[in-house]
Amino acid sequence: MCFDHEEQIENKFHKMDEIMSFINRGRIFIAADCNARSKTWYDVLTNSRSRKLEEYITSKQLHIINEISERSTFHNSWGSSNIDLTITNNKLISDVIGWEISSEESLSDQNYFKYKIGVGGNNSQKTTTKDRAKGTL
């Protein structure tokens, strides 16, 4: 999911509500280019855009999976920041492990994320890589 930096962030909250309604209390996993910076997801600053997103995530009982890293989720010639989020709900949070920002070249200004998603609490796990350059799993 991509939150255009020129668009009001609240406009995407309706889309996220639609996704959660469609899932109907199932396991939710959202990878999003939020274009919002926050110390909550390990950026060096918090802006007003991210405060709105933080309030929304809290109000919907969602969780941010991002972990602290020496790498940032976004980088270009002007700098780097953590504007990309991995979001889940209570039904999936304990099954997502090993979240990291990959050192693999992405050919984009956004880095790949890597994580593992367990299956139903058992020991079998599937490795999944989020391709930020193409926006696909």
Backbone as CSV, one residue per row, in Angstrom:
resi,resn,N_x,N_y,N_z,CA_x,CA_y,CA_z,C_x,C_y,C_z
1,MET,0.849,-1.157,0.000,0.000,0.000,0.000,0.903,1.230,0.000
2,CYS,0.544,2.213,-0.803,1.365,3.424,-0.893,0.543,4.647,-0.493
3,PHE,1.080,5.413,0.447,0.470,6.654,0.905,1.224,7.792,0.218
4,ASP,0.639,8.391,-0.795,1.279,9.482,-1.522,1.629,10.607,-0.559
5,HIS,2.864,11.099,-0.621,3.305,12.139,0.312,2.600,13.482,0.088
6,GLU,1.989,13.663,-1.073,1.275,14.911,-1.351,-0.202,14.841,-0.963
7,GLU,-0.680,13.646,-0.640,-2.082,13.442,-0.280,-2.229,13.450,1.246
8,GLN,-3.361,13.921,1.730,-3.643,13.868,3.157,-3.650,12.410,3.614
9,ILE,-2.922,12.110,4.675,-2.770,10.728,5.117,-4.110,10.110,5.540
10,GLU,-5.017,10.924,6.023,-6.326,10.413,6.446,-7.091,9.762,5.294
11,ASN,-6.784,10.170,4.067,-7.464,9.576,2.911,-7.189,8.083,2.789
12,LYS,-6.056,7.622,3.278,-5.720,6.196,3.205,-6.339,5.390,4.342
13,PHE,-6.762,6.058,5.410,-7.354,5.332,6.525,-8.635,4.623,6.098
14,HIS,-9.400,5.250,5.214,-10.624,4.613,4.704,-10.279,3.327,3.952
15,LYS,-9.222,3.356,3.152,-8.796,2.163,2.405,-8.371,1.057,3.366
16,MET,-7.638,1.428,4.420,-7.230,0.427,5.406,-8.451,-0.149,6.125
17,ASP,-9.449,0.693,6.405,-10.690,0.203,7.010,-11.374,-0.812,6.097
18,GLU,-11.373,-0.544,4.793,-11.963,-1.476,3.830,-11.231,-2.815,3.838
19,ILE,-9.911,-2.770,3.894,-9.116,-4.005,3.939,-9.462,-4.794,5.193
20,MET,-9.509,-4.127,6.322,-9.808,-4.826,7.577,-11.230,-5.370,7.586
21,SER,-12.159,-4.657,6.996,-13.536,-5.135,6.903,-13.614,-6.366,6.006
22,PHE,-12.880,-6.349,4.903,-12.863,-7.477,3.973,-12.285,-8.726,4.652
23,ILE,-11.241,-8.537,5.445,-10.607,-9.648,6.155,-11.535,-10.197,7.231
24,ASN,-12.435,-9.348,7.751,-13.442,-9.760,8.717,-12.850,-10.467,9.935
25,ARG,-12.026,-9.758,10.651,-11.420,-10.230,11.900,-10.395,-11.343,11.698
26,GLY,-9.886,-11.474,10.500,-8.846,-12.465,10.220,-7.471,-11.906,10.523
27,ARG,-6.470,-12.588,10.023,-5.084,-12.178,10.221,-4.736,-11.098,9.197
28,ILE,-4.285,-9.954,9.687,-4.006,-8.799,8.825,-2.508,-8.546,8.766
29,PHE,-2.016,-8.340,7.543,-0.614,-8.010,7.311,-0.576,-6.965,6.208
30,ILE,-0.094,-5.775,6.533,-0.037,-4.679,5.566,1.392,-4.166,5.485
31,ALA,1.948,-4.151,4.286,3.243,-3.518,4.035,2.928,-2.198,3.340
32,ALA,3.379,-1.100,3.933,2.963,0.210,3.434,4.115,1.197,3.335
33,ASP,4.149,1.895,2.216,5.023,3.051,2.046,4.198,4.230,2.534
34,CYS,4.359,4.593,3.798,3.497,5.585,4.449,3.946,7.016,4.254
35,ASN,5.203,7.209,3.843,5.726,8.565,3.723,5.447,9.379,4.984
36,ALA,5.683,8.740,6.125,5.496,9.383,7.427,6.660,8.973,8.319
37,ARG,7.269,9.944,8.986,8.439,9.684,9.821,8.055,9.754,11.297
38,SER,8.530,8.756,12.066,8.227,8.747,13.491,9.302,8.018,14.283
39,LYS,9.578,8.523,15.464,10.485,7.830,16.369,9.895,6.491,16.791
40,THR,8.578,6.357,16.717,7.916,5.094,17.053,8.430,3.961,16.173
41,TRP,8.695,4.252,14.896,9.268,3.234,14.005,10.715,3.563,13.650
42,TYR,11.413,4.105,14.636,12.876,4.248,14.645,13.429,5.256,13.641
43,ASP,12.670,6.285,13.321,13.218,7.394,12.550,13.818,8.381,13.548
44,VAL,14.541,9.366,13.062,15.181,10.336,13.951,14.232,11.474,14.353
45,LEU,13.084,11.575,13.690,12.125,12.619,14.027,10.703,12.108,13.862
46,THR,9.779,12.865,14.419,8.353,12.563,14.287,7.690,13.792,13.676
47,ASN,6.916,13.580,12.599,6.222,14.715,11.983,4.711,14.596,12.210
48,SER,3.970,15.631,11.843,2.524,15.643,12.104,1.801,14.534,11.331
49,ARG,2.293,14.206,10.177,1.697,13.136,9.373,1.751,11.807,10.128
50,SER,2.886,11.544,10.748,3.030,10.276,11.465,2.195,10.252,12.739
51,ARG,2.003,11.379,13.376,1.161,11.407,14.591,-0.260,10.949,14.266
52,LYS,-0.778,11.382,13.127,-2.114,10.952,12.696,-2.134,9.447,12.444
53,LEU,-1.075,8.945,11.819,-0.992,7.514,11.544,-0.862,6.715,12.840
54,GLU,-0.058,7.193,13.770,0.084,6.523,15.069,-1.268,6.415,15.771
55,GLU,-2.041,7.513,15.771,-3.370,7.507,16.394,-4.296,6.515,15.717
56,TYR,-4.246,6.464,14.398,-5.092,5.520,13.663,-4.716,4.080,14.009
57,ILE,-3.436,3.761,13.961,-2.967,2.405,14.248,-3.386,1.987,15.657
58,THR,-3.230,2.874,16.616,-3.630,2.580,17.998,-5.136,2.377,18.098
59,SER,-5.904,3.229,17.452,-7.369,3.135,17.535,-7.909,1.847,16.925
60,LYS,-7.188,1.273,15.982,-7.625,0.039,15.316,-6.974,-1.205,15.919
61,GLN,-6.237,-1.038,16.992,-5.535,-2.126,17.680,-4.613,-2.886,16.730
62,LEU,-3.881,-2.116,15.924,-2.890,-2.673,15.013,-1.507,-2.523,15.633
63,HIS,-0.529,-3.215,15.059,0.824,-3.197,15.592,1.823,-2.977,14.464
64,ILE,2.885,-2.244,14.769,3.967,-2.016,13.825,5.046,-3.056,14.101
65,ILE,5.445,-3.790,13.079,6.423,-4.862,13.212,7.856,-4.355,13.063
66,ASN,8.043,-3.196,12.442,9.393,-2.667,12.219,10.246,-2.775,13.479
67,GLU,11.509,-3.119,13.271,12.466,-3.204,14.370,13.609,-2.240,14.105
68,ILE,14.322,-1.911,15.151,15.460,-1.003,15.021,16.511,-1.640,14.112
69,SER,17.152,-0.805,13.293,18.129,-1.306,12.325,19.166,-0.230,12.037
70,GLU,20.349,-0.664,11.633,21.360,0.299,11.192,21.015,0.829,9.805
71,ARG,20.151,0.140,9.080,19.696,0.582,7.757,18.368,1.316,7.893
72,SER,18.047,2.120,6.917,16.745,2.776,6.883,15.899,2.133,5.784
73,THR,14.594,2.340,5.864,13.700,1.746,4.870,13.730,2.505,3.553
74,PHE,14.143,3.771,3.592,14.167,4.626,2.404,15.482,5.383,2.355
75,HIS,16.042,5.508,1.159,17.261,6.305,0.993,17.351,6.807,-0.441
76,ASN,17.819,8.042,-0.582,18.112,8.600,-1.901,19.226,9.630,-1.738
77,SER,19.491,10.399,-2.758,20.610,11.340,-2.700,20.392,12.467,-1.686
78,TRP,19.148,12.688,-1.250,18.860,13.739,-0.274,18.959,13.244,1.168
79,GLY,18.963,11.933,1.366,19.049,11.421,2.728,18.336,10.086,2.889
80,SER,18.106,9.730,4.138,17.439,8.467,4.429,16.456,8.655,5.577
81,SER,15.472,7.771,5.632,14.458,7.834,6.689,13.744,6.497,6.774
82,ASN,12.931,6.367,7.798,12.102,5.173,7.973,10.651,5.569,7.746
83,ILE,10.197,5.433,6.506,8.840,5.835,6.136,7.983,4.656,5.711
84,ASP,8.567,3.462,5.708,7.857,2.263,5.283,7.554,1.402,6.504
85,LEU,6.323,0.921,6.579,5.887,0.173,7.756,5.374,-1.205,7.399
86,THR,5.552,-2.113,8.337,4.921,-3.420,8.286,3.956,-3.437,9.465
87,ILE,2.667,-3.622,9.166,1.606,-3.492,10.162,0.820,-4.805,10.235
88,THR,0.467,-5.204,11.439,-0.325,-6.420,11.610,-1.317,-6.233,12.758
89,ASN,-2.163,-7.236,12.948,-3.120,-7.177,14.045,-2.776,-8.237,15.100
90,ASN,-3.585,-8.301,16.155,-3.335,-9.240,17.258,-3.311,-10.700,16.802
91,LYS,-4.064,-11.044,15.776,-4.160,-12.437,15.333,-2.912,-12.927,14.612
92,LEU,-2.047,-12.008,14.191,-0.861,-12.401,13.434,0.441,-11.966,14.091
93,ILE,0.384,-11.036,15.017,1.606,-10.420,15.540,2.617,-11.433,16.075
94,SER,2.188,-12.447,16.778,3.148,-13.386,17.365,3.729,-14.346,16.331
95,ASP,3.157,-14.397,15.145,3.654,-15.284,14.088,4.665,-14.613,13.161
96,VAL,4.813,-13.291,13.251,5.769,-12.580,12.410,7.052,-12.407,13.215
97,ILE,8.131,-13.015,12.725,9.405,-12.952,13.441,10.540,-12.609,12.480
98,GLY,11.620,-12.136,13.025,12.826,-11.900,12.239,12.730,-10.762,11.249
99,TRP,11.881,-9.761,11.533,11.752,-8.631,10.607,13.089,-7.906,10.520
100,GLU,13.519,-7.610,9.295,14.752,-6.853,9.110,14.732,-6.129,7.772
101,ILE,15.566,-5.109,7.690,15.774,-4.402,6.429,16.962,-5.068,5.758
102,SER,16.742,-5.585,4.585,17.764,-6.353,3.876,18.892,-5.455,3.364
103,SER,20.086,-6.023,3.309,21.223,-5.317,2.717,21.303,-5.570,1.210
104,GLU,20.436,-6.424,0.706,20.396,-6.730,-0.725,20.007,-5.486,-1.527
105,GLU,20.692,-5.263,-2.649,20.409,-4.123,-3.521,18.995,-4.248,-4.078
106,SER,18.195,-3.185,-3.945,16.798,-3.241,-4.383,16.541,-2.552,-5.724
107,LEU,17.515,-1.805,-6.233,17.344,-1.028,-7.468,16.225,-0.006,-7.339
108,SER,15.995,0.438,-6.117,14.961,1.411,-5.803,15.472,2.288,-4.669
109,ASP,14.738,3.329,-4.347,15.109,4.145,-3.189,14.554,3.564,-1.894
110,GLN,13.873,2.436,-1.993,13.377,1.741,-0.808,14.014,0.364,-0.720
111,ASN,14.332,-0.023,0.483,14.981,-1.310,0.701,13.968,-2.439,0.837
112,TYR,14.456,-3.659,0.598,13.642,-4.839,0.828,13.494,-5.078,2.323
113,PHE,12.359,-5.627,2.725,12.161,-6.118,4.086,12.218,-7.639,4.014
114,LYS,12.685,-8.253,5.082,12.644,-9.710,5.192,12.010,-10.046,6.528
115,TYR,11.244,-11.105,6.557,10.602,-11.551,7.794,10.138,-12.978,7.596
116,LYS,9.786,-13.621,8.687,9.236,-14.972,8.636,7.854,-14.929,9.237
117,ILE,6.960,-15.690,8.637,5.604,-15.798,9.161,5.373,-17.257,9.507
118,GLY,5.136,-17.516,10.787,4.848,-18.869,11.249,3.444,-19.276,10.836
119,VAL,3.200,-20.546,10.818,1.898,-21.056,10.412,1.186,-21.606,11.642
120,GLY,0.158,-20.892,12.112,-0.696,-21.368,13.185,0.004,-21.709,14.486
121,GLY,1.109,-21.061,14.789,1.776,-21.280,16.058,2.647,-22.521,16.108
122,ASN,2.719,-23.313,15.000,3.604,-24.474,15.048,5.011,-24.077,14.616
123,ASN,5.908,-25.011,14.551,7.313,-24.692,14.285,7.638,-24.502,12.816
124,SER,6.728,-24.843,11.917,7.033,-24.650,10.500,6.887,-23.175,10.163
125,GLN,7.816,-22.678,9.380,7.789,-21.269,9.015,8.071,-21.100,7.546
126,LYS,7.514,-20.077,6.997,7.718,-19.731,5.600,8.480,-18.417,5.567
127,THR,9.529,-18.352,4.789,10.271,-17.104,4.646,9.639,-16.294,3.527
128,THR,9.379,-15.037,3.813,8.745,-14.148,2.854,9.589,-12.892,2.731
129,THR,9.776,-12.425,1.520,10.517,-11.192,1.304,9.600,-10.189,0.640
130,LYS,9.511,-9.015,1.206,8.714,-7.946,0.619,9.570,-7.207,-0.383
131,ASP,9.151,-7.203,-1.619,9.877,-6.513,-2.681,9.332,-5.095,-2.777
132,ARG,10.011,-4.137,-2.130,9.557,-2.761,-2.104,9.655,-2.104,-3.482
133,ALA,10.574,-2.575,-4.307,10.745,-1.943,-5.613,9.543,-2.228,-6.502
134,LYS,8.962,-3.404,-6.357,7.841,-3.781,-7.205,6.502,-3.755,-6.474
135,GLY,6.536,-3.670,-5.136,5.294,-3.620,-4.365,4.561,-4.932,-4.325
136,THR,5.278,-6.050,-4.389,4.635,-7.350,-4.379,5.271,-8.221,-3.304
137,LEU,4.596,-9.296,-2.972,5.173,-10.284,-2.059,5.871,-11.355,-2.860
